[in-house]
């Protein structure tokens, strides 16, 4: 018998009783445990209470008193809450308002009124991203310092699992290990799914909504034309840090549109990785050959 699956604890924050009831009903699933808060002040009390922990916050932006943005800003200033994923639900969806939320740390958005299936897709995406970060951190603890003597190295990889494992091992050489692991993992995964397998942003969004992304990745990996494809990570020690270059065998992509966390993608379940890697993990990021190569640098 396998180990029981951890129940995800979700805090729903909304000042409208009807909205709280609808959200709790939609999320009524054995995989989730739902708690509610009626305003920002009550949410902050729940988030900071001793012995209380959450896996996700579904946060209304417009509330009397302490609004959702203030709750989010306080979370980002609190070390134990900083990495807790937040889905901002809002009727304020102008580009400037979305940019304000993104700057405060809301990487997942829902526009009111929203479709119920869209809510479930975004919830799954936010929880999947958070679980991935947790797994990366656990693996980092196991591999810390294992490649301290590397000067130059070349690695080939083919699958998402190989990409994730390689990112963790290589990040162990860097000072900002956790951020590099996150950023490098995004670039290596992009080389597999978008590069070698040709899954576009729009296709991945649709697959995420249908909960069929992983299955499609495995299907394409098994196609005859993809069996021999490999992506390559080159590692080079430079003065003051490291240079990494990731190459794939794809046709390239429209990389400039993904360098910033643009408002038009704030409501999608994917498409944040490159922008976050550029902002948080690396001191330099440069795409070459139409997007088939990306070169990044990070401090020692």
CORRARA-V487943 format. One record per run of one state. SS is the DSSP state (hx for helix, st for strand, lp for the rest). FROM is the first residue (numbers start at 1). TO is the last residue. If there is no record, write none. Layout:
ss = [SS;SS]
from = [FROM;FROM]
to = [TO;TO]
This chain:
ss = [lp;st;lp;hx;lp;st;lp;hx;lp;st;lp;hx;lp;st;lp;hx;lp;st;lp;hx;lp;st;lp;hx;lp;hx;lp;hx;lp;hx;lp;hx;lp;st;lp;st;lp;hx;lp;hx;lp;hx;lp;st;hx;lp;st;lp]
from = [1;8;14;17;27;32;38;40;49;56;61;68;77;85;91;95;105;108;112;116;144;152;158;160;172;177;197;201;210;213;222;224;227;231;239;241;248;255;259;263;266;273;282;284;289;292;293;300]
to = [7;13;16;26;31;37;39;48;55;60;67;76;84;90;94;104;107;111;115;143;151;157;159;171;176;196;200;209;212;221;223;226;230;238;240;247;254;258;262;265;272;281;283;288;291;292;299;300]
